[in-house]
Amino acid sequence: NPINFLLICYIILIIVLISLGLIMNFKYLYFILLIIPIAHLILFQIKKLNINDPQTCLKIFKSNNILGLLIFINILIGKLY
């Protein structure tokens, strides 16, 4: 089941991002803003996934660029503040 596989991968990603914040001693703002990428993963990628529609799959795959940008900005904020 692709949704279960994605959920497992996303849980691992979330654990890694939280661990990164703890290891790098980021402030609470990093952890609060981490809600945005997590919401993107769950609300946009998991909920909208239709494995039978190639256009939807492509749109979700391309949204990984936005996810990467959100995580990058979150890490910058965590490091600067």
Buried (B, 14 or more C-beta within 10 A) or exposed (E): EEEEEBBEEBEEBBEEBBEBBEEEEBEEEBBEBBEBBBEBBEEBBBEEBEEEEEEEBEEBEEBEEEBEEBBEEBBEBBEEE
